[in-house]
Amino acid sequence: MSVSSVATKEAVPVSAPSSPNADIWTLLGLAMLGVRLVQGWVYWAGATRRLIYSTGKLDPGSSGYMAHKMNEAIPGAIFGSGDALSALLHHPTLLHVSIIIFTLVELLVGLGLIFGFMTRFFGLISVGLAVSLMLMFGWLGSTCVDEWTMASNSFAMGLGIMIAGGGSWWSLDHWVAKKWPRLARRSWFPWLFSGPLPVVSVTRFAQLFGILAIVFAVGFYGYLRGAVFSPLVARTNPKHHHLALTKPVLSSSGVLTLPAYVDAGPDTQGAYVIQVSVVDEHGQALETWDGKALSELPKTGFANEYKYSVFKPTQYGFVGVLGARATISLPHQGTLKLAPGTYQAVFQGIDGKQWKTHVAVGA
């Protein structure tokens, strides 16, 4: 064996086998290029729709203001997200600032992924956005599981981008590494930007991310849609409206006051009520507010908790959109005198559906 061959062997760093060569990372970046560009465009498009093309989404006075969508998400938002959304909706300034910050984060993530700048960092942030999307809106979708699909795909795509990085094509990370090689040699650079990572770390992260992605998708599918190997039974029904009627108060003269909450149903239309009745234990109607009487209720008859999803009179009664919560007051219409006892308040929907609650009249 020659001296030169021995020297050559001794010159090979011990750590070389654990550091993949640049060609592998170039291929990984190319393989994920379409995923990175699409993921970036999705977030870029979401932000620019609000900032440039549909500015009403950021205008508190517009019917398209993003807060309306957030209000609609409350009934099915999970793990405390509904409480957080409700708190924000009660503080308009904080709500507006939060919407602006969320939009700017989406914009930066979109640009970062499209141009391959700080690719792994923005891949991580995109995973966080996917989680927030699932927690708030994952249950929505009256015709298909679109919000769950969006969040699940974004979560898995973000994890894949974190593994692959930006590669060497259409990647500012690659340009930065060549322009400032000393910076690229810093230990933290490949973790935030792009470039080779230790094989052991990549293997472990890839296995972990794969498990996380399937658990995230299937777990929330089961939690939100009530099924994995069986027909869908939604946790919060996105197809049919439900009106929760609680703590009713009925006076002996027939004045009915009670909180109402549209806690399920599609976000594309509201729950229309065309008749309200007070019935006795035999099912006989003692007082009825028909569509005309309901449509003529004053604004003070609806004490809405939120200003975005509300109850309001319509031509044939009144309507509450998804997420609306209000105390409704129905005045008596004659000389009704109710004896002490238990009665029922019955709300009749325009589609024939009824919502009922027991209510007592004291002595």
Salt bridges, closest charged atoms under 4 A:
GLU106 OE1 - ARG50 NH2 2.72
ASP263 OD1 - HIS242 ND1 2.79
ASP267 OD2 - LYS69 NZ 2.93
GLU281 OE2 - HIS282 NE2 3.68
GLU296 OE2 - LYS292 NZ 2.69
GLU305 OE2 - HIS90 NE2 3.26
GLU305 OE1 - ARG325 NE 3.23
